[in-house]
Amino acid sequence: MPTYRDAAIVLRTYKLGEADRIVILLGRTRGRIRAVAKGIRRTSSKFGARLEPGMVVDVQCYEGRTLDTITQADGLAPYGDAIARDYPAWTAASVMLETCEQLTEEGTPALQHFRLLAGGLAALAAGDHEARLVLDSYLLRALAIAGWRASVVDCARCGMTGPHRAFHVPSGGSVCPVCRPPGSTAPAPETLALLAALFTSDWDVADASQSRHRGEASGLVAAYLQWHLERGVRSLRHLERTP
């Protein structure tokens, strides 16, 4: 059977049998990979903790009919360990990993998603910005890569130059007074400015934002995310417990 190597980010794992584990990865060149790590749950496993969610690894696999098999895994960036030590960072990373899995497909290259997720995990591990800001920035940009770019300045319906005061999730974001449909919200101007900063990674503006505007922005991002995904993101519920 063909063998391949790829840099990959571990998205999720779950048990298989008594000693094995299914590992879902996002490969740099191969896209989403579903593979089995045999014997990983034994104390003598050669994989150690390298195949835990959030880890960036160099994996060698051989292709199977339904599952690939991981034969080697070397750590490239141990973000998972640093992130796991901080609860807000861990919950943010969980949402990012789950979202990435939903936005990618097996066997379909997703280099932009790989780079964005790797950068987001690196930012969480470094702790230079509040975890929820990093998460919201990641979600806005990941959705844009998937074809669901949120308009946070100009009108999502007619393109009229903004910023505008209204925001309507089903319409695609900000809407002008003429296009504003019933049910639109009216976020604070500072909230919309924060969303624009998060989308462009303007961290000077984002880091200077106030907590009430961060909370309002997060609510809009979460609503926009779940509107466009076919199913909800279960990890989001844990963010409500984050101080």
C-alpha positions as MATLAB code, in Angstrom:
seq = 'MPTYRDAAIVLRTYKLGEADRIVILLGRTRGRIRAVAKGIRRTSSKFGARLEPGMVVDVQCYEGRTLDTITQADGLAPYGDAIARDYPAWTAASVMLETCEQLTEEGTPALQHFRLLAGGLAALAAGDHEARLVLDSYLLRALAIAGWRASVVDCARCGMTGPHRAFHVPSGGSVCPVCRPPGSTAPAPETLALLAALFTSDWDVADASQSRHRGEASGLVAAYLQWHLERGVRSLRHLERTP';
ca = [
       0.000    0.000    0.000;
       1.271    3.567   -0.722;
       3.053    5.369    2.087;
       3.090    9.139    2.544;
       4.390   11.815    4.916;
       2.784   15.135    5.757;
       2.860   17.878    8.347;
      -0.465   17.730   10.143;
      -2.479   19.185   13.014;
      -4.359   16.784   15.263;
      -8.025   17.834   15.282;
      -9.681   15.064   17.279;
      -9.169   11.539   18.589;
     -11.453    8.783   19.794;
     -11.029    5.231   21.045;
     -10.967    2.150   18.848;
     -10.955   -1.263   20.487;
      -8.876   -1.825   23.595;
      -5.608   -0.133   22.678;
      -6.018    1.805   19.438;
      -7.313    5.269   18.651;
      -8.766    6.959   15.583;
      -6.977   10.242   14.885;
      -8.459   13.005   12.736;
      -5.757   15.271   11.337;
      -5.530   18.198    8.954;
      -2.591   17.609    6.631;
      -0.706   20.478    5.072;
      -0.914   18.944    1.593;
      -3.488   16.138    1.887;
      -6.303   17.931    3.717;
      -8.267   16.079    6.359;
      -6.925   12.635    7.215;
      -8.638    9.862    9.158;
      -6.143    7.326   10.458;
      -5.653    4.753   13.179;
      -2.791    4.879   15.691;
      -2.336    1.279   16.784;
      -1.422    0.597   20.405;
      -1.404    4.291   21.310;
      -3.349    3.741   24.524;
      -0.745    1.355   25.905;
       1.877    2.793   28.277;
       4.585    1.438   25.990;
       3.230    3.256   22.925;
       5.858    4.751   20.623;
       3.581    7.717   19.909;
       3.495    9.069   23.459;
       1.477   12.292   23.703;
       2.364   13.489   20.204;
      -1.058   12.630   18.783;
      -3.190   14.724   21.112;
      -5.545   17.479   19.834;
      -3.734   20.707   19.044;
      -0.372   19.088   18.349;
       1.441   19.790   15.075;
       3.255   16.679   13.902;
       5.145   15.183   11.001;
       3.284   11.940   10.330;
       4.046    8.949    8.174;
       1.081    6.821    7.153;
       0.206    4.071    4.782;
      -3.074    4.173    2.974;
      -5.866    1.734    3.757;
      -9.247    0.992    2.241;
     -11.243    2.762    4.951;
      -8.591    4.037    7.375;
      -4.983    5.038    6.932;
      -2.510    3.761    9.529;
      -0.040    6.031   11.304;
       3.377    4.395   11.453;
       5.424    7.335   12.719;
       4.733   10.710   14.339;
       7.334   13.328   15.227;
       6.433   16.536   17.030;
       6.842   19.804   15.129;
       5.103   22.246   17.473;
       3.807   21.106   20.879;
       1.064   23.745   21.128;
      -1.282   21.310   22.825;
       0.765   21.175   26.032;
       0.954   24.960   26.478;
      -2.711   25.455   25.580;
      -3.911   22.728   27.946;
      -2.434   24.633   30.904;
      -4.808   27.584   30.369;
      -8.567   26.925   30.473;
      -9.692   29.858   28.281;
      -7.043   28.927   25.705;
      -8.064   25.269   25.848;
     -11.749   26.012   25.292;
     -10.913   28.389   22.442;
      -8.669   25.767   20.839;
     -11.424   23.160   21.152;
     -13.802   25.368   19.168;
     -11.129   26.057   16.546;
     -10.307   22.375   16.075;
     -13.972   21.346   15.874;
     -14.759   24.147   13.428;
     -11.802   23.266   11.232;
     -12.951   19.652   11.044;
     -16.392   20.767    9.894;
     -15.019   23.186    7.287;
     -12.645   20.697    5.634;
     -13.103   17.440    3.721;
     -11.155   14.198    3.622;
      -8.694   14.034    0.765;
      -9.224   17.655   -0.285;
      -6.165   19.935    0.108;
      -6.820   22.810    2.522;
      -3.555   24.697    2.817;
      -5.210   27.991    3.808;
      -7.097   26.284    6.630;
      -3.892   24.549    7.755;
      -1.931   27.796    7.903;
      -4.724   29.678    9.647;
      -5.244   26.992   12.281;
      -1.519   26.619   12.924;
      -1.235   30.377   13.400;
      -4.237   30.454   15.717;
      -2.867   27.651   17.888;
       0.531   29.370   18.023;
      -1.148   32.588   19.187;
      -3.077   30.746   21.912;
       0.071   28.986   23.108;
       2.018   32.261   23.223;
      -0.707   33.987   25.247;
      -0.004   37.411   23.761;
      -3.718   38.126   23.187;
      -6.892   37.211   25.023;
      -7.939   33.717   23.971;
     -11.443   34.750   22.928;
     -10.044   37.450   20.626;
      -7.803   34.888   18.951;
     -10.765   32.541   18.567;
     -13.064   35.162   17.041;
     -10.333   36.251   14.633;
      -9.822   32.641   13.597;
     -13.545   31.980   13.110;
     -14.110   35.066   10.961;
     -11.192   34.205    8.709;
     -11.923   30.457    8.561;
     -15.488   31.170    7.473;
     -14.177   33.555    4.826;
     -11.896   30.815    3.452;
     -14.918   28.517    3.315;
     -16.821   31.096    1.249;
     -18.866   32.727    4.014;
     -17.053   36.009    4.527;
     -18.899   38.242    6.967;
     -19.256   41.869    5.931;
     -18.328   43.984    8.949;
     -18.018   47.387    7.251;
     -19.892   47.685    3.949;
     -23.473   46.542    3.387;
     -23.646   42.797    2.812;
     -26.640   43.194    0.479;
     -25.974   46.183   -1.754;
     -22.315   46.931   -1.028;
     -22.927   50.494    0.154;
     -19.824   51.843    1.841;
     -19.992   51.641    5.625;
     -19.639   51.297    8.477;
     -23.339   50.731    9.165;
     -25.122   50.355   12.494;
     -27.170   47.229   11.755;
     -26.008   43.614   11.608;
     -28.081   40.759   10.195;
     -26.590   37.267   10.314;
     -28.706   35.653    7.529;
     -27.875   38.568    5.197;
     -24.141   38.172    5.698;
     -23.264   40.814    8.270;
     -23.575   44.595    8.270;
     -26.537   46.092    6.414;
     -27.312   49.681    5.438;
     -30.551   51.481    6.485;
     -32.170   50.742    3.103;
     -31.390   47.001    3.144;
     -31.876   46.468    6.870;
     -34.384   43.579    7.321;
     -36.564   42.978   10.391;
     -34.714   41.209   13.182;
     -31.425   43.018   12.602;
     -29.345   43.873   15.648;
     -27.662   47.211   16.335;
     -24.201   46.539   17.781;
     -22.142   49.353   19.228;
     -19.896   51.043   16.640;
     -16.916   49.909   18.739;
     -18.071   46.295   18.375;
     -18.144   46.521   14.598;
     -14.737   48.198   14.638;
     -13.469   45.302   16.746;
     -14.845   42.771   14.265;
     -13.070   44.575   11.442;
      -9.828   44.573   13.438;
     -10.124   40.855   14.192;
     -10.682   40.056   10.542;
      -7.540   41.937    9.504;
      -5.488   40.914   12.578;
      -5.123   44.523   13.729;
      -4.115   43.512   17.247;
      -3.416   47.063   18.445;
      -7.105   47.865   18.024;
      -8.317   44.462   19.224;
      -6.205   44.417   22.390;
      -7.367   47.943   23.298;
     -11.063   47.031   23.054;
     -13.332   46.976   26.100;
     -14.775   43.791   27.557;
     -18.408   44.672   26.749;
     -17.544   45.140   23.093;
     -15.577   41.887   23.081;
     -18.579   40.066   24.506;
     -20.930   41.551   21.940;
     -18.527   40.745   19.094;
     -18.186   37.141   20.282;
     -21.957   36.747   20.305;
     -22.194   37.936   16.714;
     -19.356   35.674   15.574;
     -20.867   32.631   17.308;
     -24.273   33.316   15.755;
     -22.723   33.763   12.310;
     -20.720   30.556   12.674;
     -23.645   28.387   13.692;
     -25.903   29.871   11.025;
     -23.567   28.720    8.263;
     -22.534   25.325    9.598;
     -24.869   22.414    9.017;
     -24.648   21.436   12.665;
     -23.770   23.321   15.818;
     -20.325   23.526   17.384;
     -20.586   21.641   20.655;
     -17.406   23.167   22.091;
     -19.007   26.613   22.101;
     -21.020   25.749   25.206;
     -17.844   25.624   27.291;
     -16.995   29.231   26.426;
     -19.937   30.436   28.485;
     -18.135   29.249   31.607;
     -15.022   31.216   30.789;
     -14.687   34.311   33.015;
];
